[in-house]
Amino acid sequence: MNLEACTEAIRTKVGSDSGLNATLKFDCGADGTVYIDGKSTPNSVSNSNGDADCTVGITLENLNAMITGDLEPATGFMMGKLKVTGDMSVAMRLQRVI
């Protein structure tokens, strides 16, 4: 899955009201970013690179695995496959969405 496909899959999962009530960014380095605005009504998902309450550093490959259910977010964090900066509680709420 490329970045566009990942963005679309996340957009579908987030829907119009994710209950996130925060902003979160997946930073895939050179592959780009996926930005979830859970404060806006309706919620939006884009590839903008703005400031976020929580940033998850992850490879595009691992993001794909997380979206498809092959990688549990908590397991990925423990194994060092993703790095969370900012508000950790936002990442925990996102786990319910994804």
Buried (B, 14 or more C-beta within 10 A) or exposed (E): BEBEEBBBBBBEBBEEEBEBEBBBBBBBEEBBBBBBBBEEEEBBBEEEEEEBBBBBBBEBEBBBBBBEEEBEBEEBBEEEBBEBEBBEEBBEBBEEBB
